[in-house]
Amino acid sequence: MKKLLLAAIALLFSATTAWAQSEGEVRKVDRDAQKITIKHGPLKNLDMPAMTMVFKVKDPALLERVKAGDKVKFQAENVGGALTVTEIAPTK
């Protein structure tokens, strides 16, 4: 029973993580301020419509993965009241 419960939790977590992923286009990368500006579609997990906005980044190393003009998939979360990109990767 315990293994079944753990498997169900893992499945739920992976579905939630995939659901929270959004798409957008990087407009600006500010490494000094550790922020990124993204024109994005709806952020369902944050109940936000499509717009262009500035996000903090969870880890400054994330900014090394992308540049202005890149199409990206990313995950944003509300971390202590600040909208924060926790994962980002360019798409093809």
C-alpha positions in Angstrom: 0.0 0.0 0.0 2.8 2.4 0.9 4.5 1.8 -2.5 1.2 2.5 -4.3 0.8 5.8 -2.4 4.3 6.9 -3.2 3.8 6.0 -6.9 0.6 8.1 -7.0 2.3 11.1 -5.3 5.2 10.9 -7.8 2.7 10.7 -10.7 0.8 13.7 -9.4 4.0 15.7 -8.9 5.2 15.0 -12.4 1.8 16.0 -13.9 1.8 19.2 -11.8 5.3 20.1 -12.9 4.5 19.6 -16.6 1.3 21.6 -16.3 3.2 24.6 -14.8 5.5 24.9 -17.8 4.9 27.9 -20.0 6.2 29.2 -23.3 7.5 32.6 -24.2 10.2 34.7 -25.8 13.1 36.2 -24.0 13.1 40.0 -24.4 16.0 40.9 -22.1 18.5 39.2 -19.8 19.9 41.3 -17.0 22.6 39.2 -15.4 23.7 42.0 -13.0 20.2 42.3 -11.5 19.5 38.5 -11.9 16.3 39.2 -13.8 14.8 38.2 -17.1 12.1 39.8 -19.2 9.8 37.3 -21.0 6.9 37.8 -23.3 4.8 34.8 -22.3 1.5 33.1 -22.9 -0.8 32.4 -20.0 0.8 31.2 -16.8 -1.9 28.7 -15.7 -0.2 27.8 -12.4 -0.2 31.5 -11.4 -3.6 32.4 -12.9 -2.0 35.1 -15.1 -2.9 36.1 -18.7 -0.4 36.5 -21.5 1.9 39.5 -21.1 5.5 40.7 -21.1 7.0 41.0 -17.6 10.2 40.9 -15.6 10.9 37.9 -13.4 13.6 37.2 -10.8 15.5 34.0 -11.3 16.0 31.3 -8.7 19.5 30.6 -9.8 21.7 33.1 -11.7 23.1 30.2 -13.8 19.7 30.0 -15.5 20.5 33.2 -17.3 23.5 31.6 -19.0 21.1 29.2 -20.9 19.3 31.9 -22.9 19.6 35.2 -24.7 17.2 37.9 -26.0 15.2 36.6 -28.9 15.2 33.0 -27.7 11.9 31.1 -27.7 11.8 29.3 -24.4 9.9 26.9 -22.2 10.0 27.9 -18.5 8.5 27.5 -15.1 7.6 30.4 -13.0 6.5 30.3 -9.3 5.6 32.8 -6.6 8.6 32.6 -4.3 8.1 34.7 -1.2 5.8 37.1 -3.1 8.2 37.5 -6.1 7.5 36.0 -9.4 10.5 33.8 -10.1 11.7 31.7 -13.0 12.7 28.4 -11.5 13.6 26.6 -14.7 14.1 27.7 -18.3 15.3 26.1 -21.6 15.4 27.4 -25.2 13.1 25.6 -27.7 13.8 24.9 -31.3 
